């Protein structure tokens, strides 16, 4: 949607007041009191807890990656958290400082009979810049690296195939793909105030997303902005 000059000016004024980077951290005391209950999405088949599978992706600030998967048919939950590091039970402040080795990530619980891992992979790629090393958009540091953390050999094979297919496709990429594909390690859910952040603090979320240039860059790479979920 085309933004008017006044809308952009308002956005940047909000950025000045609220901060632009996910790494700046949310203001716990000012978060609006909005219900964070997820609305169950319609699915092709009803999968019980024992039939759900996991998919784990890192694509920069987890506030934005979470919204890409929220509300998809077949997706039962999306949890922001940390993966790929050495420290047990890391906190947001520790991960943001860059010393734990973790990446901000999301873990998706989904019904494989309603949505496939290949479909999740496709959505993931179209919401990141795979050529940006140890960073995503305006956030820099290994904690913002992009990655696919596979949970079994099938996920590994599909992830590697999807990466090769996109690398060789005629697109506007000016650099090599640096997104890592590695085995999933322990996933630590982030603090409660990070879950569904786009609902709890929509003004700050949208101001951050605009100021970070995420959608502008995604449109350059893929031809359209990344999915915003149900915000």
C-alpha positions in Angstrom: 0.0 0.0 0.0 1.4 3.4 -1.0 2.2 5.6 2.1 1.5 9.3 2.0 4.2 11.8 3.0 2.4 12.6 6.2 2.1 9.0 7.1 5.8 8.5 6.6 6.6 11.6 8.7 4.4 10.2 11.5 6.2 6.9 11.3 9.6 8.4 11.7 8.4 10.6 14.5 7.2 7.5 16.3 10.6 5.9 15.7 12.4 8.8 17.3 10.2 8.4 20.4 10.2 4.6 20.6 13.5 3.5 19.2 14.1 1.6 15.9 15.9 -1.6 16.7 14.5 -4.9 18.0 17.8 -5.1 20.0 16.7 -2.0 22.0 14.2 -4.1 23.8 10.5 -3.4 24.6 9.4 -1.1 27.3 7.9 -3.5 29.7 5.9 -1.0 31.8 4.3 0.7 28.8 3.1 -2.3 26.9 -0.6 -2.1 26.2 -2.9 -4.6 27.9 -4.2 -6.5 24.9 -5.3 -10.2 25.0 -2.6 -12.5 23.5 -4.9 -15.5 22.9 -4.3 -17.0 19.5 -7.3 -17.6 17.3 -7.3 -21.1 15.9 -6.8 -21.1 12.2 -8.9 -23.3 9.9 -7.1 -26.4 8.8 -7.6 -29.1 6.1 -7.4 -31.8 8.8 -7.6 -31.6 12.6 -4.3 -32.7 14.1 -4.1 -33.5 17.7 -1.1 -32.7 19.9 0.6 -36.0 19.2 0.4 -35.4 15.4 1.9 -31.9 15.4 5.4 -31.3 14.0 8.0 -28.6 14.8 9.8 -26.2 12.5 12.4 -23.7 13.8 13.5 -20.6 11.9 15.8 -17.6 12.6 15.3 -14.5 10.5 16.3 -11.5 12.5 14.0 -9.8 15.0 11.6 -12.5 16.2 8.8 -10.0 16.5 8.6 -9.9 12.7 9.3 -13.5 12.0 6.5 -14.5 14.3 3.9 -12.5 12.4 4.9 -14.2 9.1 3.6 -17.6 10.4 0.8 -16.5 12.7 -2.7 -17.4 11.6 -1.7 -19.8 8.7 -4.1 -22.7 8.2 -2.5 -25.7 9.9 -0.2 -23.6 12.2 -1.2 -24.2 15.8 1.3 -22.0 17.6 4.3 -19.7 17.0 6.7 -19.1 19.8 9.6 -16.5 19.9 12.8 -17.7 21.5 16.5 -18.4 21.3 18.4 -21.3 19.7 21.9 -22.2 18.6 24.0 -21.0 21.5 26.0 -22.3 24.4 24.5 -20.8 27.6 21.7 -22.5 29.4 18.4 -20.6 29.9 19.6 -17.4 28.2 17.8 -14.1 28.8 16.9 -11.5 26.2 19.5 -9.1 27.5 22.2 -11.8 27.3 21.3 -12.8 23.8 21.0 -9.2 22.7 24.5 -8.5 24.0 25.8 -11.1 21.5 27.8 -13.3 23.9 25.7 -16.5 24.2 25.9 -17.7 20.5 22.1 -17.8 20.3 20.0 -16.5 17.4 16.5 -14.9 17.8 14.2 -17.5 16.3 10.6 -18.8 16.2 9.4 -22.3 16.7 6.3 -23.2 14.7 4.0 -26.1 15.8 2.0 -27.2 12.8 -0.2 -30.0 11.5 1.6 -31.7 8.6 -1.7 -32.9 7.1 -2.8 -29.3 6.8 0.4 -27.5 5.8 3.7 -28.9 4.7 7.2 -28.2 5.8 8.0 -27.2 2.2 5.3 -24.5 2.4 6.8 -23.2 5.6 10.2 -23.1 4.1 8.9 -21.1 1.1 7.3 -18.6 3.4 10.5 -18.3 5.5 12.7 -17.5 2.6 10.3 -14.8 1.3 10.5 -13.1 4.7 14.3 -12.8 5.0 17.4 -11.5 3.2 19.4 -14.7 2.7 22.5 -12.7 1.5 23.0 -10.8 4.7 25.6 -12.3 7.0 25.2 -12.0 10.8 22.4 -9.5 10.4 18.9 -9.0 9.1 17.9 -5.6 7.8 18.8 -2.9 10.4 19.8 -5.4 13.1 23.4 -6.5 13.2 25.2 -9.2 15.1 25.2 -13.0 15.1 22.1 -13.1 17.2 20.2 -11.8 14.2 21.6 -14.3 11.7 19.2 -16.2 9.5 19.0 -19.9 9.8 16.9 -23.1 9.4 17.2 -25.4 12.4 16.1 -28.9 11.2 14.5 -31.5 13.5 15.0 -34.6 11.3 16.7 -35.8 8.1 13.7 -35.0 6.0 13.6 -31.4 7.1 17.3 -31.2 6.4 16.9 -32.5 2.9 14.0 -30.3 2.1 15.8 -27.2 3.5 19.0 -27.9 1.5 16.9 -28.5 -1.7 15.0 -25.3 -1.3 18.2 -23.3 -0.7 19.8 -24.7 -3.8 16.7 -24.1 -5.9 16.6 -20.4 -4.9 20.3 -19.9 -5.2 20.2 -21.0 -8.8 17.0 -19.2 -9.7 17.3 -16.0 -11.8 16.6 -13.4 -9.2 17.9 -10.0 -8.1 20.4 -11.4 -5.5 23.8 -9.7 -5.6 25.4 -12.0 -3.1 25.7 -15.6 -2.1 23.1 -17.2 0.3 24.6 -17.3 3.8 21.6 -18.6 5.7 22.7 -21.6 7.8 21.1 -25.0 7.8 21.9 -26.8 11.0 20.5 -29.3 13.4 18.1 -27.9 16.0 19.5 -27.7 19.5 17.6 -26.7 22.7 15.0 -24.0 22.0 14.4 -21.5 24.8 11.1 -19.6 24.7 11.6 -15.9 25.1 10.1 -13.9 27.9 6.4 -13.4 27.9 6.5 -9.8 26.9 8.0 -10.8 23.5 5.3 -13.3 22.6 2.8 -11.8 20.2 4.6 -8.5 20.6 2.7 -7.1 17.5 -0.5 -7.4 19.5 0.8 -6.2 22.8 2.5 -3.1 21.4 1.3 -2.6 17.8 2.5 1.0 17.6 6.1 0.1 18.5 6.0 -3.0 16.3 4.9 -1.2 13.2 7.3 1.7 13.9 10.2 -0.7 14.3 9.3 -2.6 11.1 9.0 0.6 9.1 12.2 2.1 10.4 14.2 -1.1 10.0 13.4 -1.1 6.2 12.3 -4.7 6.4 9.5 -4.6 3.9 11.3 -2.3 1.5 14.2 -4.7 1.3 11.9 -7.7 0.9 10.2 -6.1 -2.0 13.6 -5.5 -3.7 14.5 -9.2 -3.2 11.2 -11.0 -3.7 8.9 -8.5 -5.5 6.5 -8.1 -2.6 6.7 -7.3 1.2 6.9 -10.1 3.7 3.7 -11.4 5.3 2.6 -9.4 8.3 0.4 -12.1 9.9 -2.8 -11.1 11.7 -1.7 -7.8 13.2 
